Amino acid sequence: MTVILHNALPDALQVPHSLPGVAPCAPEDWLRVDEVYAAQMAYRMALIARQPDAVLWMAPEALPAAQEVLEEALGLLPALGFKRQGDDVICPDGRVVALNWDDPLYTLGFLVQQDICLLEKRGAEHVLTGAVLCFPANWRLADKVGRPLGAIHEPVDEYDDNLARRVQRLFNGVRAGRPLWRFNRLSYVDADLHQPFRKATGKVERFTRSERQCILRLPKTDAVVFTIHTYVVTKAG
């Protein structure tokens, strides 16, 4: 088990919430760097090195969208403590990451804490066409690749047909330059960030796990990006 704990949840993630519970997000606020950046990035790099097929996937036709989300991210990184030197990026923890435009999701996996999913419209629904997903919570990337929104959320009890339609309308309606955000908050026995299957249940749930999720539209390819910033804290008391 790899334990990486935040000092506390951000205030906005501690209030009551409901599904889908979305709110406007500042255009530059879909990426964040926090106090566990170095630790989370070390874990991300280890996961990508050990099991790339489990945490990284992209359909060939998704390359333009993946390149665009990397381009959009690079525009935000200097304000977050990164420095660009030609085709290299110096990260807040001192690492140097070479930009690879032929494998942009791999590059993002080494740059940012957020997991990043690409969804593109195929017929009436958005389909998962690429992702770097190092910190899943009870779902496996291999089970979701190439599938539409409704199928991606099949295991979630609260995700009924009515909510599925609402989420699809949300993805249809999000506008470039006007991202949205939401969050969840769950109790866990195990603090490990990488839990494609929940590791333990029925015991004392000592940890709170919360995901800050942002939804944004890319202006050129029209793809929708779903980002996940994961926080884990020890429960008070």
N, C-alpha and C positions, 0 to 999 in steps of 0.2 A: 504494500500500500504506500502510495506517495501522498503525504499530507502537506498541503499548502493552504494556510489559513489567512484570510483577511482580518484586519483589526476590527472591522465592523462593516455592516452593510451600508451603502449610501442611504441617506435619509429617504430619498424618493422610492427606495425599494422596501421600506418598512411599513408603508401604509396599507390598508385593506385594498384588495384588488379583485377583479372578476374577469372572466374571459369574454371577448378578447382583450378588453381593457386598454385600448391604444390611446396615445396622446401625441401631439406634435413634438418633433425633435429638431433641435437646431441643426442647420445643414452640415456643420462641422463636428457634431457631437456623436456620430455613430462609431467613432473610434475613441478609445480612452487608454491611458496608461495609469496604472495605480501602483501601490506599494509592493505588490507581489509580482511585478512584471518580470524581473530576472528569474525568479523561481518558476513561474509558469512557463516562461520561454524555454528554460532548460528542460522541463518536462515535455513540452511540445516537440522540441528537437529530438529528444530520445524516442518518443512515440513514432515520429516520422521516419527515423532511422531504423527502428526495430520492426515496425509493422506498417509500412507505407500503404499497403493495399487496404488496410482497415480504416485509415484516417484521411486518405486523399484519393479523389477520383474526379475525372473530368471527361465528359463526352467530347470528341474531337470538334464538333460543331460549336461547342461553347467557348472555344479559345478567344474569339473577339470580345465576348462579355467578360471573361476572366482577365484579359489584358486591360480592359477598361476599368474594372474595379481596382486593379493594381495601380493604374494611373491615377484614379481618384484618391486612393489611399496615400499615394506619394505626395499629393498636394496638401494633405493634412498633417503629415508626419513632422515637418519642421517645428510646428507649434507644440508638439508633444515631446520634444527633446531629441529628435533624430536629426542627423546631418546627412546631406546628399553630397557625394563626391563622385561625379561622373556616373559610372554604372555600379557604384557601391553605395550602400547606406550604412552609416554608423548609428547603432542603436543606443538607447539610453543606458544599457548595461555594458556598453563598450564593444559588443560584437560588431563585426563587419559582415554584412550580407550582400552578396553579389546579386544584382537584378538579373533574372532569367525570364525574358519575355516569352519564351517558348513553353515555360512551365510556371505561369504567374501565380497559381494557387499554392504551389510548393514554396515560392518566394514569400508569399504572404504568411504562410505557416511559420516562417522563420522571423517575420517582422513584428506581427501584432498578436496580442493576447486573444483577440476575438476569433472564434470559429466563424467561417464564412461559407454560406450556401448561395449558389446561383440558381435562380428559377426563371425559366423562359416560357412564354406562352406557346402552347401546342394545342390548337383547337380551342376549346372553351376553358381549359385549365392551365395553370402554371405547373411546369414539370421541373423536377430537380435535375439540372444538367451538369452540376459540378459542385464540389465542396472540399474544404479542408476542415475536418471535424475531429479534433483531438480530444475534446472534453464532452462526449455525448452523455446524456442522462437517460438511460433505459431505451436506447435505440441504436441500431447498427446501420452505418452508412451503406453497407452492402445490400441491406434489405430495402433501401429507399431509392437507390439510383435509378434515374429515368422514370420515376413514378410521379403522378400528379399529387396536388396538395391533399386531396381527400384520402388517398391511399397512404400518404406519408403519415397521417395522423390516426390511422386505424386503431392503434393500441390505446389511445387516450379516451377514457370513458366519457369525459365531458364533451368530446368532439362528435356531436350528433349531426344529422343532415342540415339542420338549421344553422348551426355554428359553422359548418363547412361552407355553406353558401355565403355567410357573412365574411369569412376569412378570404374567400375567393374574390368577393366584391372589394375587400380591402386591398388585395394585391392588384386588382384591376384599376383601382382608383388612386393609388399612391402616385405622386407627381415628382418628377425630377426636381431636385433642389428643395423639396419639402418632405423629408423623411418622417417616419413615425417610430414610436417606441412603445414597448410594453414590458412587463416582467412577470416572472412566476416566483414562487417561494415554497420550498418543500422541505420536509424533515428527512434526514438520512442517518443511518447507523454508521456508514463508512464515509470518510471525508475524501476519498480518492476522486479526483476530477474526471478520470477516464472510467466511466461505468456504462459501457454499451448494454450490459445486463446489471441490474442492481445487485450489488454484492451481498447484501445482508438485509433481511427484514425480520420483523417480529422481535427485535431486541430494543435496547434503549437507544432512541434516536437522539444522539448528542450533538448533531450538526444541522445547521440550516444551510441549504443550497439554494441560491437565487440566480436566475439568468436575466440579465438585461438584454432584451432583444430589440434590434432596430431593423426597420424595413425601408429600403430606399430604391428608387428607380434610377438606372443609368441612362443618361441623356442620349447617348449615341446608339447603343444596341437595344435599348428599351427593356433590357433584362431587369429583374427585381433581385436585389441582394438582401439576404436575411443574415444578420450578424448576431452572435451570441457571446456576451461577456459574462463569464461564470464567476460567481463569488461563493466562497464557503467560509462560514464562521461557526465558532463554538456557541452553542445555545447558552444563554445566561442562566445562572443557577446550576 
